[in-house]
Amino acid sequence: MFNKSNLNFADFASIGGVYYQTDNSVNWRSISGYSCFVSIMVIAFIIIVVAGWKSWKIVSKLLEHGESDFSRKLQMQLYKALVAQTIIPVTLLFIPFGVLFTIPLFNVDWQFLNHIIVWIFAFYPVIDPLPIIYFVDYYRIPVIGL
């Protein structure tokens, strides 16, 4: 870090895995922390996929059982918004965090990604509500006027 940006690593807060010591020995404590991190991400992703699949089954049954046209349309809009709000954190949080912690494991210089990942994290709260506004008519019409 000091070589590229003239900053001392101890002078600021940072997050990341230090998988190799200065003598190129493997830091097994960091490897075990990485394993826990990956396990938590995989469990969370499995929960998201299973809950999404179960939601789809429920919404499909609602659409088949003679609900009113208004109710069917609203349920489908809400389901599309839910799917989009699932895809957004996966692409803006899960994948960047996975990359952030995995690239150093292969002893690759990943400094160029720092600014990109910070911007992605910063834009997540702005982007997250957009699917509701876009997919649900009762929000989109008053907000955007479409």
Secondary structure, DSSP 8 states (H G I E B T S, - for coil): -HHHHS--GGGS-------B-TTS-B-HHHHHHHHHHHHHHHHHHHHHHHHHHHHHHHHHHHHHTT--HHHHHHHHHHHHHHHHHHHHHIIIIIHHHHHHHHGGGGT---TTHHHHHHHHHHHHHHHTTHHHHHH-HHHHHHHH--
